Amino acid sequence: DPTHDHSHASRDATTAETRFGIRTFVYSRRRPFDASKLASLVERLPFISDVAAPIKRAPHHSGPASTAPFNGLLRSKGFMWVEGGDGVAYFWSQAGKRLEVSEMGRWWASIPREQWPPTHVDNILEDFCGDGGDRRQELVFIGAGLDERAITALLDDCLVPESAP
């Protein structure tokens, strides 16, 4: 029957967000995390955590804020910049109830430019911004019913305060 349309163009959206409440967002900042504040947050998260030594050794601050916004998190991953380890790029990787924070490598800004691969200089510089160079927080969060504002606030509370002018 030529009048019967098999396309799904007119169907309501069937994305994961619509069907299951799963959404994603990216947390991006250009200031380092304070190791002790980050350690305190990680300790309170609803995950089994394996974290890199500088964060693990940091003296923990108690934090009153609830970490409940992380309960619906299915997956998160990305790069982290932690104060005091300016040359080290950390990798945050969480799946289900397991979180790992490990040393991933070095930020390009901490490596003398003459050691950069010449064919990639333009690509490297695309990630640079201000005095921090390519150092940044860039974490992707995927989950059901995520409260982006609450997660963002908890992470922002771990940032080193902005310097006074």
GINOR-V182280 format. One record per residue. N is the residue number from 1. OMEGA is omega in whole degrees, -180 to 180 (none if undefined). Layout:
[[N,OMEGA] [N,OMEGA]]
//
This chain:
[[1,-177] [2,180] [3,-179] [4,-177] [5,179] [6,-179] [7,180] [8,-176] [9,-177] [10,179] [11,174] [12,180] [13,179] [14,180] [15,179] [16,180] [17,-179] [18,-174] [19,-171] [20,-178] [21,-180] [22,179] [23,-178] [24,171] [25,-179] [26,174] [27,-177] [28,178] [29,-180] [30,174] [31,-180] [32,171] [33,169] [34,-174] [35,-177] [36,178] [37,179] [38,178] [39,180] [40,179] [41,-178] [42,-180] [43,-177] [44,-178] [45,-178] [46,-177] [47,168] [48,-171] [49,172] [50,-173] [51,-180] [52,-174] [53,-177] [54,179] [55,-180] [56,-177] [57,-176] [58,175] [59,-175] [60,172] [61,176] [62,-179] [63,-177] [64,-174] [65,178] [66,176] [67,179] [68,179] [69,180] [70,-175] [71,-179] [72,-176] [73,178] [74,-176] [75,172] [76,179] [77,176] [78,-176] [79,178] [80,176] [81,-178] [82,-179] [83,178] [84,177] [85,-172] [86,180] [87,-175] [88,172] [89,180] [90,178] [91,178] [92,179] [93,-180] [94,174] [95,-177] [96,-177] [97,-177] [98,177] [99,175] [100,173] [101,-175] [102,174] [103,-178] [104,-176] [105,-179] [106,172] [107,180] [108,-179] [109,-180] [110,-178] [111,179] [112,-174] [113,180] [114,177] [115,178] [116,176] [117,-174] [118,-178] [119,-177] [120,-176] [121,-179] [122,179] [123,179] [124,-177] [125,177] [126,-179] [127,-177] [128,177] [129,176] [130,-176] [131,-178] [132,-178] [133,-179] [134,-180] [135,-178] [136,167] [137,176] [138,-175] [139,178] [140,-179] [141,179] [142,180] [143,-180] [144,177] [145,-178] [146,174] [147,-176] [148,-179] [149,-178] [150,178] [151,179] [152,180] [153,179] [154,179] [155,178] [156,178] [157,179] [158,-179] [159,172] [160,180] [161,177] [162,179] [163,176] [164,-178] [165,none]]
//
